[in-house]
Amino acid sequence: MNLAQFATALLAIAVGLSLVMSLAWAVEQRTGNSGWIDTVWTFGVGFVGVACALVPLGAEAAANIPRQWLLAVAIALWALRLGFHVAGRTACVADDPRYAALRQGWGANASWQMWLLVQKQAVVSIPLVLAVFLAARNPAPALRLQDGLAILIFILAIAGEGVADQQLRRFRRSSAGSGRICQAGLWRWSRHPNYFFEWFGWLGYPLVAIDLSGGYAWGWLALFAPACMYWLLVYVSGIPPLEAHMLRTRGDEFRAHQARTNAFFPWPSRAIAGAMSP
């Protein structure tokens, strides 16, 4: 892959994601439910990712077909599982509290500010789709141990996030879950295990993209995908607004939960660790 091909791919990814997020904005404006933004984003990233994985590029395209299909299947499975989960959740609520709080603060400019926000989301999503493209373009002639490890990561990430989502859904449907905080299963080990597994899955793309022999320097750029996802989930659109909402609605109970349970990386709670100490 040369610089012109890389620049063309980068531009196509940016345009594709911008169009996807413009559609997300239009759906949000039409329905009044900002939860559909995340639904459209998930399916859109998956669609653009599959296209980037499968598009032929250069004379070496035939040698890349197994790896291209591996990446296309990985991003498609991620998008389908998460997309339908978010869609089902969104259909059951009137609005997403994170976006609703922003909209309220914007006042009369809410529509324009929302469009700007989703375009920013398109920009920060570029490293994610670019990682899929770079991994699919790795010219290594056969699948390697790294690719096998990436497959394991994809499976664990999708399964882990699915289990976390199911445990939270089951808890909310139970009588004990009304107005309380889920601390069952994986949620006992992390305040946001679904976010952890979401981030964990993006580690697979650099594994496929990077060539430790030095024959594919472009592959190192795929490291921006997990770095970007970690930044988004931990510092921007994931944990901070969600926990601000939880503090408003759960108060001291959630503060106690924060004090004893890791925010992101799964780890025994401080209460469990204290009980196990000699």
C-alpha positions as CSV (number, residue, x, y, z in Angstrom):
1,M,0.0,0.0,0.0
2,N,1.3,3.4,-0.9
3,L,0.6,6.9,0.5
4,A,-1.9,7.7,-2.2
5,Q,-3.9,4.6,-1.5
6,F,-3.8,5.3,2.2
7,A,-5.0,8.9,1.7
8,T,-7.8,7.7,-0.5
9,A,-8.9,5.2,2.0
10,L,-8.8,7.7,4.8
11,L,-10.9,10.2,2.9
12,A,-13.4,7.5,2.0
13,I,-13.7,6.4,5.6
14,A,-14.2,10.0,6.8
15,V,-16.9,10.7,4.2
16,G,-18.7,7.4,4.9
17,L,-18.7,8.0,8.7
18,S,-19.9,11.6,8.2
19,L,-22.8,10.3,6.1
20,V,-23.6,7.6,8.7
21,M,-23.7,10.2,11.5
22,S,-25.8,12.6,9.5
23,L,-28.3,9.8,9.2
24,A,-28.1,9.3,12.9
25,W,-28.8,13.0,13.5
26,A,-31.8,12.8,11.1
27,V,-33.2,9.8,13.0
28,E,-32.8,11.6,16.3
29,Q,-34.4,14.7,15.0
30,R,-37.3,12.7,13.6
31,T,-38.0,10.5,16.6
32,G,-36.9,12.8,19.5
33,N,-35.1,9.8,20.9
34,S,-31.3,10.3,21.0
35,G,-30.7,6.7,21.8
36,W,-31.0,5.9,18.1
37,I,-27.7,7.8,17.5
38,D,-25.7,5.0,19.1
39,T,-27.8,2.4,17.2
40,V,-27.1,4.0,13.8
41,W,-23.4,4.6,14.8
42,T,-22.9,0.9,15.6
43,F,-24.5,-0.4,12.4
44,G,-22.8,2.4,10.4
45,V,-19.3,1.6,11.7
46,G,-19.9,-2.1,11.0
47,F,-21.1,-1.4,7.5
48,V,-18.2,0.9,6.7
49,G,-15.8,-1.5,8.4
50,V,-17.0,-4.4,6.3
51,A,-16.6,-2.4,3.1
52,C,-13.1,-1.3,4.1
53,A,-12.2,-4.9,4.8
54,L,-13.4,-6.4,1.6
55,V,-12.6,-3.7,-1.0
56,P,-9.7,-4.9,-3.3
57,L,-6.6,-2.8,-3.2
58,G,-3.6,-3.3,-5.5
59,A,-2.0,-6.3,-7.1
60,E,-1.6,-8.1,-3.8
61,A,-5.4,-8.3,-3.1
62,A,-5.7,-12.0,-3.8
63,A,-3.2,-12.9,-1.1
64,N,-5.2,-11.0,1.4
65,I,-8.6,-12.6,0.9
66,P,-8.6,-14.9,4.0
67,R,-7.5,-12.0,6.2
68,Q,-10.0,-9.6,4.6
69,W,-12.9,-12.0,5.3
70,L,-11.6,-12.6,8.9
71,L,-11.8,-8.8,9.5
72,A,-15.1,-8.4,7.7
73,V,-16.7,-11.2,9.8
74,A,-15.3,-9.8,13.0
75,I,-16.6,-6.3,12.6
76,A,-19.9,-7.5,11.2
77,L,-20.5,-9.8,14.2
78,W,-19.6,-6.9,16.6
79,A,-22.0,-4.5,14.8
80,L,-24.9,-6.9,14.7
81,R,-24.7,-8.0,18.3
82,L,-24.2,-4.5,19.7
83,G,-26.4,-2.8,17.2
84,F,-29.5,-5.0,18.0
85,H,-28.8,-4.7,21.7
86,V,-28.7,-0.9,21.6
87,A,-31.7,-0.8,19.3
88,G,-33.7,-3.0,21.7
89,R,-32.7,-0.9,24.7
90,T,-33.5,2.4,22.8
91,A,-37.0,1.1,21.8
92,C,-37.9,0.7,25.4
93,V,-37.0,4.3,26.5
94,A,-38.1,7.8,25.6
95,D,-34.6,9.2,25.4
96,D,-30.9,8.6,26.3
97,P,-30.2,10.6,29.5
98,R,-26.6,11.4,28.4
99,Y,-27.8,13.1,25.2
100,A,-30.9,14.6,26.8
101,A,-28.8,16.5,29.4
102,L,-26.7,17.9,26.6
103,R,-29.7,18.9,24.6
104,Q,-31.3,20.7,27.6
105,G,-28.1,22.7,28.1
106,W,-27.9,23.7,24.4
107,G,-31.4,25.3,24.4
108,A,-32.5,26.8,21.2
109,N,-29.3,25.7,19.4
110,A,-29.9,22.1,20.3
111,S,-30.5,20.8,16.7
112,W,-27.3,22.4,15.3
113,Q,-25.2,21.5,18.3
114,M,-26.4,17.9,18.0
115,W,-25.4,17.7,14.4
116,L,-21.9,19.1,15.3
117,L,-21.7,16.5,18.1
118,V,-22.4,13.5,15.8
119,Q,-19.9,14.8,13.3
120,K,-17.3,14.9,16.1
121,Q,-18.3,11.3,16.8
122,A,-17.7,10.5,13.1
123,V,-14.2,12.0,13.3
124,V,-13.2,10.1,16.4
125,S,-14.5,6.9,14.8
126,I,-12.1,7.1,12.0
127,P,-9.3,5.3,13.8
128,L,-11.7,2.4,14.5
129,V,-12.6,1.8,10.9
130,L,-9.1,2.6,9.7
131,A,-7.8,-0.2,12.0
132,V,-10.1,-2.7,10.2
133,F,-8.8,-1.4,6.8
134,L,-5.1,-1.6,7.8
135,A,-5.5,-5.1,9.3
136,A,-7.3,-6.4,6.2
137,R,-4.4,-5.0,4.1
138,N,-1.6,-6.8,5.9
139,P,0.3,-8.5,3.1
140,A,1.4,-11.5,5.1
141,P,0.7,-14.5,2.8
142,A,-0.9,-16.7,5.5
143,L,-2.7,-16.4,8.7
144,R,-0.3,-16.3,11.7
145,L,-0.3,-17.0,15.4
146,Q,-1.1,-13.3,15.9
147,D,-4.2,-13.7,13.7
148,G,-5.3,-16.7,15.8
149,L,-4.9,-14.6,19.0
150,A,-6.9,-11.9,17.5
151,I,-9.7,-14.3,16.7
152,L,-9.7,-15.4,20.4
153,I,-9.9,-11.8,21.5
154,F,-12.8,-11.1,19.1
155,I,-14.7,-14.1,20.5
156,L,-14.0,-13.3,24.2
157,A,-14.9,-9.6,23.7
158,I,-18.2,-10.2,21.9
159,A,-19.2,-13.0,24.3
160,G,-18.1,-11.0,27.4
161,E,-20.0,-7.9,26.4
162,G,-23.0,-10.0,25.5
163,V,-22.9,-11.7,29.0
164,A,-22.5,-8.4,30.7
165,D,-25.5,-6.9,28.8
166,Q,-27.6,-9.9,29.5
167,Q,-26.8,-9.8,33.2
168,L,-27.7,-6.1,33.4
169,R,-30.9,-6.7,31.5
170,R,-31.9,-9.6,33.8
171,F,-31.2,-7.5,36.9
172,R,-33.3,-4.6,35.7
173,R,-36.2,-6.9,35.0
174,S,-36.1,-8.4,38.4
175,S,-37.9,-6.9,41.4
176,A,-34.5,-6.3,43.1
177,G,-33.3,-4.2,40.1
178,S,-35.9,-1.4,40.5
179,G,-33.9,1.7,41.3
180,R,-30.9,-0.3,42.4
181,I,-27.3,-0.9,41.2
182,C,-26.4,-4.1,39.4
183,Q,-23.6,-6.0,41.2
184,A,-24.3,-9.4,39.9
185,G,-21.9,-11.5,37.8
186,L,-19.4,-9.5,35.9
187,W,-20.8,-6.3,37.4
188,R,-19.4,-7.4,40.7
189,W,-15.9,-7.1,39.2
190,S,-16.3,-3.8,37.3
191,R,-18.7,-0.9,37.3
192,H,-18.7,-1.1,33.5
193,P,-17.8,-4.6,32.3
194,N,-19.6,-4.0,29.0
195,Y,-17.3,-1.1,28.3
196,F,-14.3,-3.1,29.2
197,F,-15.1,-5.9,26.8
198,E,-16.0,-3.3,24.1
199,W,-12.5,-1.9,24.4
200,F,-10.9,-5.3,24.7
201,G,-12.3,-6.4,21.3
202,W,-10.5,-3.5,19.5
203,L,-7.2,-4.9,20.6
204,G,-7.7,-7.7,18.0
205,Y,-7.3,-5.3,15.0
206,P,-3.7,-4.2,15.8
207,L,-2.8,-7.8,16.4
208,V,-3.8,-8.6,12.8
209,A,-2.4,-5.4,11.4
210,I,1.1,-5.3,12.9
211,D,3.9,-7.2,11.3
212,L,6.7,-7.7,13.8
213,S,9.2,-8.4,11.0
214,G,8.9,-4.8,9.8
215,G,7.4,-5.6,6.5
216,Y,4.2,-3.6,7.0
217,A,4.8,-0.3,8.7
218,W,1.2,0.9,8.1
219,G,0.0,-1.7,10.6
220,W,1.2,0.1,13.6
221,L,-1.3,2.9,13.0
222,A,-4.0,0.4,14.0
223,L,-3.0,0.9,17.7
224,F,-4.9,4.1,17.6
225,A,-8.2,2.1,17.6
226,P,-8.0,0.7,21.1
227,A,-6.3,3.9,22.3
228,C,-9.2,5.9,20.9
229,M,-11.9,3.6,22.3
230,Y,-10.3,3.6,25.7
231,W,-10.2,7.4,25.7
232,L,-13.9,7.6,24.6
233,L,-15.2,5.1,27.1
234,V,-13.2,6.1,30.1
235,Y,-12.9,9.9,29.7
236,V,-15.5,11.2,27.2
237,S,-18.8,9.6,26.2
238,G,-18.9,6.4,28.2
239,I,-18.2,6.4,32.0
240,P,-18.3,10.2,32.9
241,P,-21.8,11.0,31.7
242,L,-23.3,7.7,32.7
243,E,-21.8,7.9,36.2
244,A,-22.9,11.5,36.5
245,H,-26.5,10.3,35.8
246,M,-26.1,7.4,38.3
247,L,-24.9,9.9,41.0
248,R,-28.0,12.0,40.4
249,T,-30.4,9.1,40.5
250,R,-28.7,6.7,43.0
251,G,-26.8,9.1,45.2
252,D,-24.9,7.6,48.2
253,E,-25.5,4.0,47.1
254,F,-23.6,4.6,43.9
255,R,-20.9,6.5,45.7
256,A,-20.4,3.4,47.9
257,H,-20.3,1.3,44.8
258,Q,-17.6,3.6,43.3
259,A,-15.5,3.3,46.4
260,R,-15.4,-0.5,46.4
261,T,-15.5,-1.5,42.6
262,N,-13.1,-0.7,39.8
263,A,-14.6,1.6,37.1
264,F,-13.2,-0.2,34.1
265,F,-10.8,-3.1,34.4
266,P,-12.4,-6.2,36.1
267,W,-11.0,-6.8,39.6
268,P,-12.3,-8.1,42.9
269,S,-14.1,-5.5,44.8
270,R,-12.3,-3.9,47.8
271,A,-14.9,-5.6,50.0
272,I,-14.0,-9.0,48.6
273,A,-10.3,-8.3,48.7
274,G,-10.5,-7.2,52.3
275,A,-12.4,-10.3,53.3
276,M,-9.7,-12.5,51.6
277,S,-6.8,-10.7,53.3
278,P,-5.2,-12.6,56.2
